[in-house]
Structures are given as structure tokens and as C-alpha cells.
Amino acid sequence: MAGRLRGMFDELRGKRPALITYATGYYPDRDASSGVIRAMLECGADAVEIGLPFSDPVLDGKVIQESSKVALEAGANTPRMLELAEELRAGTEKPIMVMSYYNPVLKYGLESFAQDAVGAGIDAAIIPDLPIEEMSPWKRECDSAGLETVAFCSETTDRARVKRAGDLSSGFLYCTSLLGTTGPREGVSVELPAFIQRVRENASCPIAVGLGISSPEQCRQVGSLADGVIVGSALVQTISGNGRDLETLKRMVKEMAASLLI
């Protein structure tokens, strides 16, 4: 039986790509981050990733690094993030994901993390620094608990690894739109269409593209190729300094969602 995340992709297939937004949990503080995530879901996001702050966020650029630092200072930790997700779940049936580096998950315990995430109403976990060669123990616990999995691939990933990554992804396959860290970019890579075509030929799961997408036009371009578009740093950047002034954030999410309508 498909979970909320795969169900979302099934429902939108042939209609439009999904808009998936990212917010760092507890940034700039707990209450403000809850308001940010609710605003995203109310203004057009089909699903949300809640970032579990970590002190060594190797995938992330300056914007999310700084938000993670502030969030940790505000008291973010794994149990509190699960509590935040549970609170948000009470108000929505849209997919909620957690994005975490592997260290906090391993420290918490693979089985415990998967079970407690599901208990909190989380639908999927995204772990960018967990390579597919090391993912099997984690996937077993996720499958047992009913937590959907997400693997990664990039334009340098060969066909065999794309297939393996797709096989490990019960939620969607996360395709990075560029090489490097997260952060807004001026445009979409000219290599992206060929990359996504190669992924399509070797993976049967839904495909979502993230990293560097920062405008409605970029969302439209990427959405013409993929099943989902992931936006993170550009949205986090709008709440730096004052997480309770959400008008810019709301406008951006609405415009990005509108750009994906077919």
C-alpha cells in the first residue's frame, strides 16, 4: 500500500509536478518554524521537508548552514523535531518528510528513529550523506516501520547506480540539479534534461529535482522534466532575520506553485 508520499505522486501523475518545499526545523525558533511550515503547506506546497539541524551539514550551502546553527542554538534536537512533526501532522494530510544527516539517525538508533518518525506522522526520511552501498540496513528498518525511503543521484551517477538508487527509493529518487552544495543559482544546468532522461530510462520510481532552484521560472523548467520540484535555500533565505514576517515566503510559494500548473 502506497504511503502519503507515493500516493501524492500517483495522484498528480499526468496533471502537474509536485512542489516540495524545505524548512529548517526550529529556525529561527520552534514556534516560528511551525508557522513557516504551515504557511508553506497552506500556500501551495504539496509536501514539506523538515531539516533536522546538524553541526556538520556537508550538502548545505551558506544559507542552510546558518539556519542550522541558529536552530541548534534555539534548542533543536531529534526528539524535539519529532514532536514538532507530530504537532504539524495534526493539521495536515500532506506528506511530511524529515531531512537528516546520518549521524543523528545512527546515534538515535535506526530502528528507533524509523519507528518514532512514523509514530510522529512523518512519511519519509531523506539522508543525503548515506551512500546507496550503505543504505540497506536503514531501508530494512524503514520498510519494517512503514517509512518511505529516498536515495540520491547526480549527473555523474552511472546507469547501474541510478537503477540501484531507484530500487532503494520507495518515496522518490532525489536528483540533484547541480554538483555542489545547496543554495540559489542563476539558472538551470543545461545538462539537466539529458540527466533526467537517463534517470527515466533506469529508474521506475517518481523523480524529484532539487538544489539551486530559486524562482518560479526555474520551477517551471525543472517541472517540465521531473515529477517533483524541491525548493529550499531560496525559501529559507526569506525568513532570515524575522521568521514571523511570512508575506514574502507566502508569495514565493504561491508563485512557484502556480508556475507548475499545466
C-alpha positions in Angstrom: 0.0 0.0 0.0 1.4 3.4 -1.0 2.1 5.9 1.7 1.2 9.6 1.6 4.3 10.5 -0.4 4.0 7.9 -3.2 0.2 8.5 -3.1 0.8 12.2 -3.8 2.9 11.4 -6.9 0.3 8.9 -8.1 -2.5 11.5 -7.7 -0.6 14.2 -9.6 0.7 12.0 -12.4 -0.3 13.4 -15.7 -1.6 16.6 -14.1 1.4 18.6 -12.9 4.7 18.1 -10.9 4.6 18.3 -7.1 6.1 21.3 -5.3 8.2 20.1 -2.3 9.5 22.8 0.0 12.2 22.7 2.7 12.3 24.4 6.1 14.9 24.1 8.7 13.2 22.9 11.9 13.5 25.3 14.9 14.6 28.1 12.6 14.6 30.8 13.7 12.9 29.2 16.7 10.4 26.5 17.4 7.2 28.5 17.1 8.3 30.4 14.1 9.4 27.3 12.3 6.0 25.8 12.9 4.4 28.9 11.4 6.7 28.7 8.4 5.9 25.1 7.6 2.1 25.7 8.0 2.3 28.7 5.7 4.1 26.7 3.0 1.5 23.9 3.1 -1.4 26.4 3.0 0.1 28.4 0.1 0.7 25.6 -2.4 3.4 23.2 -1.3 2.3 19.6 -1.9 4.8 18.3 0.6 7.4 19.6 3.0 10.9 18.5 4.1 11.8 19.5 7.7 15.5 19.8 8.1 16.9 18.2 11.3 19.7 20.7 12.2 23.2 19.2 12.3 26.5 20.8 13.2 28.3 19.5 10.0 25.8 19.9 7.1 28.1 18.8 4.3 25.5 19.1 1.5 24.3 22.5 2.5 25.5 26.0 1.5 25.7 29.1 3.5 22.0 29.8 3.9 21.0 26.5 5.3 24.3 26.1 7.3 23.5 29.4 9.1 19.8 28.4 9.7 21.0 25.1 11.2 23.4 26.9 13.5 20.6 29.2 14.7 18.2 26.3 15.1 20.7 24.3 17.2 21.1 27.4 19.4 17.3 27.5 19.7 17.3 24.0 21.2 16.7 21.8 18.2 17.4 18.1 18.7 16.0 14.8 17.4 13.2 14.2 20.0 12.1 17.9 19.8 12.0 17.7 16.0 9.8 14.6 16.1 7.5 16.5 18.5 7.3 19.4 16.0 6.4 17.0 13.2 3.7 15.4 15.3 2.2 18.8 16.0 2.2 19.6 12.3 0.7 16.3 11.3 -2.4 17.1 13.4 -3.1 19.9 11.0 -2.5 18.4 7.5 -2.7 15.2 5.5 0.0 16.3 3.1 3.3 14.4 3.1 5.8 15.5 5.8 9.4 14.4 5.4 12.5 14.7 7.6 15.8 15.5 6.1 18.7 14.5 8.3 22.4 13.6 8.1 23.2 10.1 9.0 25.0 10.8 12.3 21.8 11.8 14.3 19.9 8.9 12.9 22.6 6.4 13.7 23.0 7.9 17.2 19.3 7.7 17.8 19.2 4.1 16.5 18.0 3.1 13.1 15.0 1.0 14.3 14.0 3.6 16.9 14.3 6.5 14.5 12.2 4.8 11.8 9.5 3.8 14.3 9.4 7.1 16.1 9.3 9.0 12.9 6.3 7.1 11.7 4.7 7.5 15.2 5.1 11.3 14.8 3.3 11.2 11.4 6.4 11.5 9.2 6.1 9.9 5.8 9.7 9.7 4.6 13.3 10.3 5.6 15.9 11.9 3.3 19.6 11.3 4.3 21.9 12.9 1.8 25.2 11.6 3.2 24.1 7.9 3.3 25.5 6.3 0.1 23.5 3.5 -1.6 26.2 1.0 -0.8 25.5 1.5 2.9 21.7 2.1 2.7 20.4 -1.5 3.0 20.2 -1.7 6.9 18.4 1.6 7.0 16.0 0.7 4.3 15.1 -2.6 6.1 14.2 -0.6 9.2 12.2 1.9 7.2 10.3 -0.8 5.3 9.5 -2.6 8.5 8.2 0.6 10.1 6.4 1.9 7.1 8.7 4.9 6.5 9.3 5.7 2.8 12.9 6.0 1.6 14.6 8.5 -0.7 18.0 7.9 -2.4 20.1 10.4 -4.3 21.7 10.6 -7.7 23.5 13.3 -9.7 24.6 13.8 -13.3 27.8 11.9 -12.6 25.8 8.8 -11.4 26.2 6.0 -13.9 23.2 3.9 -15.1 23.8 1.0 -12.8 23.9 3.2 -9.7 20.8 5.1 -10.9 19.0 1.8 -11.1 20.2 0.7 -7.6 19.2 4.1 -6.2 15.8 3.9 -7.8 15.3 0.4 -6.3 16.1 1.7 -2.9 13.7 4.6 -3.2 10.1 3.8 -2.1 9.1 7.5 -2.0 11.0 9.2 -4.8 14.5 9.4 -6.2 16.2 12.8 -5.4 18.1 14.1 -8.4 20.5 16.9 -7.7 20.2 19.6 -10.4 23.9 20.6 -10.0 27.2 19.5 -8.5 28.0 21.2 -5.2 26.1 22.4 -2.2 22.6 23.8 -1.7 21.9 27.5 -2.5 20.2 29.7 -5.0 21.6 29.7 -8.6 21.1 32.0 -11.6 19.8 29.3 -13.9 19.2 25.6 -14.5 22.0 23.4 -15.8 22.0 22.7 -19.5 22.9 19.1 -18.6 19.7 18.6 -16.7 17.4 17.3 -19.5 19.9 14.6 -20.6 20.5 13.6 -16.9 16.8 13.3 -16.1 16.2 11.3 -19.3 19.0 8.9 -18.3 17.3 8.5 -14.9 13.9 7.9 -16.5 15.5 5.1 -18.5 16.9 3.4 -15.5 14.5 4.0 -12.6 10.8 3.4 -12.3 10.1 5.4 -9.1 9.0 9.1 -9.1 11.8 11.6 -9.7 12.1 14.9 -7.9 14.8 17.5 -8.6 16.4 19.8 -6.0 19.4 22.1 -5.3 19.7 25.6 -6.6 16.1 26.1 -7.7 15.1 29.5 -6.6 12.5 31.1 -8.9 9.1 30.3 -10.4 10.7 30.2 -13.9 13.3 27.6 -12.7 10.5 25.6 -11.1 8.6 25.6 -14.4 11.7 24.5 -16.3 12.6 21.7 -13.9 8.9 20.7 -13.6 8.7 20.1 -17.3 11.2 17.3 -16.8 10.5 15.8 -13.3 7.7 14.6 -11.2 8.6 17.0 -8.4 10.5 20.2 -7.8 12.3 20.8 -4.5 12.9 24.3 -3.2 14.9 25.0 -0.1 17.5 27.8 0.3 15.6 30.4 -1.6 12.7 30.0 0.9 14.9 29.7 4.0 16.6 33.0 2.9 13.3 34.8 3.0 12.8 34.3 6.7 16.3 35.1 7.9 16.1 37.8 10.5 12.4 37.6 11.1 10.7 34.3 10.9 7.3 35.7 11.7 7.0 38.0 8.7 5.8 35.4 6.3 4.4 37.5 3.5 7.4 37.2 1.1 7.5 33.4 1.8 3.8 33.0 1.1 4.1 35.0 -2.1 7.1 32.9 -3.3 5.4 29.6 -2.6 2.2 30.7 -4.3 4.1 31.9 -7.4 6.2 28.7 -7.5 3.1 26.5 -7.2 1.3 28.5 -10.0 4.3 28.0 -12.3 3.8 24.2 -12.1 0.2 24.2 -13.3 -0.1 22.6 -16.7 
